[in-house]
């Protein structure tokens, strides 16, 4: 059966030489983006640029003007970008659409491409990326044009297959870039990020070895930080960096020959990308300053590193560096907020001489118990973060109840029982995870289910809250209070053991007794 003729695709005008003939539509609900992008396009030489603030206005413009390019946000009021793509697909207009989004996800990108998007830009993006994207689309359209022509000639089958391979390679490359962005966005710890960096570098380039080196400008050295596939290297190995000229420096050749591979007598520069047949180095820069170097070596199957490897590694290093910077800013902000709240807790406790430094002691004992239980480092970090804030909700309780020298009335006890909820409400906007919030909310739950505020029972109570509950109870018994003197140390231990299985998790009590008796 004879195959149907494939319609000849329209080639998007080349932006490098024919910008004046282009018509471009910018669609975004943010006026600043519309104005900035329009100004940049005019600066490039584009003569006809229109804007639209939502999808509905964009469709109106598209129905009256044949645009060559459309730069469009996905998330917009009235009619979103996906609906506009559907309209363009149904209308058959030969318009190249470049999607701009601040919320990249694999599903959204694939869906947008399926509906006809030609490329994507992740907000925030550099203005020069706009021109690069237009040129990339032109090259892609040109490739499609060539593919169409070759399909008409059976004798040129090999060339068609080559072009198809190139398209598949581009799809694979874009998928890899999406995966990098998606994975980096989910990493919260810098250690995880650096491990991902070297592992992904080897995977992306089909290489055997990778090493990430941290730069110490005070010593003029690099230090091995994390690595993949390098059995004879240890973290902390110092790597001297030598000055080649006033503007560049290169990595010690002995290090490369000993741990990675031969550099063929040529220097590997630490502050710019350097590609040799069997090794490639990429600078890891934060705010224009050298922070580290990513080295990847020994391409598998005897092949050599190429420009595609160089592009992917630079992309990986650039995005990872941005994540490291954002993590540092976030952790600094979070630490400042925690310090402020911890100071507030200290101020609350200082009002009552019986509870001074209570939260600090409880946190310290909780951490010791967690070590005894062989908790993960991340769990211990969470106790250190949220432990000092476990009683912050008491700021919402009147002093006449907190400092009452006698027993509480049932009504007063009901008020006291609200402090975990008040505490969670106070810290709810700090970005704490569920384990940290549970420490504050559930440290008064009981193993038998009669605690508060949620009446959780047994292992329904989050583990870290169970740990802090034991430490909190011990410190309360071992401290003077307005209504009683502290209990003898031996009696405190007996009370913990007595209430194991009713008030406390028995396993945690055993760990606490080992810590306290030591």
N, C-alpha and C positions, 0 to 999 in steps of 0.2 A: 504494500500500500504506500502510495506517495505521501510524504510528509507535507504538512501545510507550510507555506512560506512564512518566515519569521519577519514581522514588521521591523523596518529599519529604525533604530532609536535615534532620537535627537541628541546631538552633542551640546552640552552646556558650553557657552562661550568661554574661552580661556581668559581668566582674569588678568594674567600677566600683560597681555597686549591689547585687549579689547574691552577694558573696563568702561570706557565711555559709552559703549553700546548696550551695557547691561541695565536691566531694571530689577530692583531688589525691594522686597517687602520685609519689614521687621515687625514681628508680632510678639508683644510682651506686655503684661499688665503693670510692669514697673516703668514709670516714665524715664527714670535715670538711665536704664538699660537701653530704651528706645533711642533716647537722645545721644547717648555715648556711641552706640553702634552706628547710628545714622551719620554722625559727624566723622567717624573713622572711615566709613565707606566713601563718603564724599572726599575725604583726604586721599583715599586710594585712587580717586578719579572716576568713581561711579557717578553718573549724571542724574539718574532717576532713582530716588529712594523714597518709598512711602512707609508709613507706620500704622499699626493698628493695636489698640489696647486690649483686645480680646478676640476669641475665635470668630464670633459673629461678624465683627468688623472686618476681619481678615477674609472671610468668605465673600463679603460684599465687594472688597477690593479685587479679589481673585476673579470674580465674575465679570469684571470690566477691564482688567489689565492683564496682559500675558507676561508674568514675571519670570525671570530666569532663575532667581534664587529667592527662597523664603527662609529667614532666620526666625524660628518660632519656639516659644516656651511651651511645655506640655501642660503645666498646671495654671489654668486661667479661669476667670469667672465666665458665666453665661454659656460659653462653648469652649471646651478644652482643646488642646493640640491634637489629641487622637481623633476627635470628630472632624477637625479640619483635614487631617491626613486622609480620613475616609472620604471626605468630599472630593479631594484632589484625585484619589484613586478611582472614584466612580466617574469623575468628569473626564479623565484621560488627559488632563493638562500636563505637558512635559516640563514640569517645574521641579527643580532640585530643592529639597527641603532639608535644612540643617536644624536639628532639634537642639534646643538649649534647655538644660535641666539642672537643678540643684539637688535633685533626689534620684541619683542614678541607682538603678537596680537591673539585674540581668533580665528579669521578666519584662519590665517596661521598655528597655532598649530593644529587645528582640521583637516585641509587639510593634514598636514604632517602625523598625526596619521592615517588618512584614507588611505594614500598611504603606510603605513607600518612602520612608525617610532615607536620605542619602548619607547622612553623617550625623555626628552628635558633638556637642561641646558641653563639658561639665562646668557649671558655675562654681566658683568664680574662674573665669578663663582670661588669658591674656589677649589683647586686641590682635596681636600678630597671628594668633591661632585662627582668627577669622579668615585671613587671606590664605593661610595654609589649608584650611578646610575647603575653601572655594577651589583652590588649585587641585586638591586631592579629588574632589568630585569631578572636576574636568578630566583629570587623568583616568578616573574610573569610567566616565562616560566614553572617553576615547577608547579605552580598553574594550568596552562593550561594543562600540562601533566596529572595532577591528574583529572582535569575536563574531559579530554578525556577518561580516564580509567573508571571513574564513569558513563559516558554516555553509556558505553557498558553493564552496568548492571542495568536493570530496577528496581531491588529491592533496589538500592542505590539512589533512586530519591531524597530523602531528603538531602543527602550530595551534590548532584549536585546543588540543589537549593541554598544551603548554599554558595557554591563556587561562583555561579552566583551572589548572593547577595554581596559577597565580591568584586567581579569585579565591580559591579555597584557602590559599596561604593567607590572604588578606582577612578572610573571615576568621581563620584560626588566630591570626594576630589580634584582631579586634576582640575576639572572645577572651583571649589571654589578658588583654588590657582591662576588660570588664571585670574579670576574675580578680585581678590585682587590686582594682579600686574597691570591689565589693569586700574582699577579705581584709584589706587594710582598714576599712571603715568599721569592722567588727572587733579589731584588736584594741584592747584597753591597757595592756602592759607593754612597756618598751622591750622587755626581754622576749616576749612573744613576737614582737615586730622584727627584731633582729634575726631571730631563728627563721621566721618566714622569709626574710630577705635573702639569706644564703640558700635556703632550700629551694625557693622559687627561682632564684637565679640559675641554679643548676638545671632545674626542670625546664625552664624556658629556653635555655641555650643548649640543652642536651649535653651538659658538661659533667665531668666527674667531681670537680672540686670547686669550692668557693670559700672565701674568707672575708669577714668584715673587720676592718682595722679602725680603731678610734684614734683620732689625732690629738696629740698633746703639744700645743704650740710652745709651751714653756720649756720643754725638753727637746723640741725639734724631732720628735719621734712619733711613730705609730705603734699602737699596741693591739695585738690580736684580741678580739673580743668574742666573736662567735664564728663558727666554721662548719662546713659540711663536706664529708668525704676526705678529710685530712687527718690521718691517724697519728702522725708524728708531731702535731702541733698542739700547744697548750695555751689556754686563755692567759693573757698577760704577757705573752712573748713580745719583747721589745723589738721594733724594727726601725733602725736608723733611717733618716730621710736626708738626702744630700741636696745641696743647692746646685742646680745646673746653670742658672743665670739669675738675674734679679727678679724675674717674674715666675720662675717655675722651680720645682724640686722633684727629685725622683726617689723611688723606693730602693732600698738596699738590694743589690743583685743577689747577694748570698742568701737572703731570705727566700727569694723567688726560686732559686735553684734548689735550696734545701727542702722547702716545704711544699712548693707548688710545681714548678716546672722550669726549664731553662728559658731565659729571656733572650737567648741568641746574642748576647753581648750588647743589647740595646737597653737603655733606661726605660723604666716604667714610671711615667710621671704621675704624681699623687694628686695634682690639682687640675688636671684636665683628662678627658677621656683618651685612653691610649689602647689601640688594638693591634696585637701581633697575631701570627697564625695560631699560636697555642695558648695565649693568655690575653685577657682583656681587663682593663682597670677603669673604674668609673668613680669620679669624685662624689662624695656625699656632702652637700653643702646646705647650711642653714643660714638664711639671711645673708648670702654671699660669702660666708666664711666657711673654710674647710672644716668639717666636723669628723669626717672619716673617709675611708676608701673601700670600695667593694671590688675585690679581685675574684675573677672566675677563670678557671684553667682547665686544660685537657678536654677538648671537645671529643666526644665519643666517636667511635668508628673512624678515627683518623682524619676527620674533616677539620676545616679551619673556621675560626670565628669570622663572621661577615657583618655587613652593615645592619642587617636585621637584628642580629644579636646586640649590636651596639645601641640601636634604637630602643629595644626592649629593656635593656639594663639601665639606660639613662632614664627611661620612663619610670621604671621600678624605683630607682634611687631618688628621683625627684618627688614622687608621690610619698615614698616612705619618709623622706626628710620633712615634708610638710606635715605628715602625721606625728613625727617626733616633736616638732615645734608646737603643734596643737596640744599634744599630750602634756608637754611641759607647762604651757600656759594654763591648761585646765587644772593640772595638779597643783600649781602654785595658787590658783584661785581657790580651789577646794581646800588646800591646807590653811589658807588665810581664814576661810569661813569656819573651818573646824577649830582653829586656834581662837577665833573670836567667841564661838559658842562654848569652848572649853573654859575660857576665861569667865564667861557668864556663869557657868556651872560652879566654878571656884568661888565667884562672888556670892552665889546663892548659899553655898556651903559655909562660907566665912561668916555669914549672918548668924549661924548656929554653931557654937563651939563644939557641939557634940558630933557634928557631921563634917568637920573640916577635913579636906583631902580624902573623903570617903571614895569618890569616883576614881581617883588616882590609884588608891590601894586596891579597889575592886578590879580595875583594869589589869594591874600588875599581876594579881593572883590568877585572874582568868587566863592570861597569857601563859603563865607557868603551868596551869592545868592543861591547856591546849598542847603545849610541848610534851607533857607527860602522856597525853593521848595520841601523840604523833600526828597532830593535825597538819594539814597542808599549809605551806607558807602564806598562801592567799587567805586562808581562814584566820590565821594569826594576825595578818595585817588588818582584817576586818574588825577583829576584837580590839586592836590598838586604835582604830579609827572611831568606832562607835561606842566602845566601852566608856570613855570619859563623858559621853553624852547620855548615858542610860537614864539618868534622873533629871534631865533638863526640863521635863514636863512639870516638875515641882515648882517652876517659876509661876505656874498658874494656880498654885494652891496657897491659900491665906496662911500667914505666919502663925496665927493663933491655933491652927490645926497642926502645922508642922512642928511647932515648938511646945505643944501641949504637954505638961509634965505628967498628966495622968492618962488613963486609958481613953480611947476614942469612943464616941457614941456610934451607933450603927449609921447614922446620917453622915457623920464626919468620916467614917471609914469608906463610905460610898464615894465621897469627894476625893479621898486619897487614891482610890482605885482608878480615877480618871487620868492620873499623871502619865501613864504610858501612852495613852491616845494623844494627850496634849503634846507630849514629846515628839511623837511621829509627825504630827501636824506642823510643828516648828521646823523640823529638818527635812520635810518632804520635798523641798525644792533644791536641795543640795546635791542631787544626783547620786544619792546612796543607792546601793543595790538592795535586793530583797533580804539578803542575809543580814546586812547592816541594820536595815529598818526593823527586822525581827528581833534583834538584840534589844532595841529600845522598847518595842511594843510588847514582847512576850517574856521578859525576864521575871515576871511574877506569876507565870503559869506554873501549875503543879503537875507532877508525874501522874497523880490519880485523877486529874481532870477538874479539880475544884478551884483552880487558880483563876486569875483574871488577866486581861480583859476578855479573852476569847474562849475560855474554858477548854483549852486544848489538852489532850491527854497523851501520855507516853511519847512515842516518837513522832507524834503530830507536832510536838513542840520543836521548833528549829534547834539544831544541835548547838549553835553558838549561844542561843538564848539560854539553853539548859546549863551550859558551862558558866555563864555569867550569873545565873540564878544561884548556884552553889557558892560562888565567890562573894556575891552580894550578901547572902544570908550569913556566911561566916564572919564577914567584916562587921555586920550589924550586931552579931552576938559578941564579938570581940572588942566592941567600942562602947564607951559610956554614952548613955542616952539620957534625955531629960527625965524620963520616967523610971530609969534603973541604971545601976552600975554595970560595967562590962562583966561578962561571965568568965570564969576561969578558962584558960586555954584548953585544958583537958575536957572540960564540960562542953566547950564548943565542938570539939571533935566528936564527943559522944552524941551530941544533938544531930550532927550531920549524919552519923552512922544510923542513928535511931530513925531518922526521917527518910533514909534511902528507900526507894520503892513506893513512898507515899507522896512526899513533897519533891524529892529529887530523883534524878536518874541514877540508879545504883552504880553503874559503871563510872560515871563522872565523880560520884562521891568517893569511890575507891581511889581514883586518880588524885583527887584533892587531898585525901588522907596521906597518900604517899608523898605528895609535895610538902604538906604542912609538917609531917613527922620528920622529914629530912632536915 
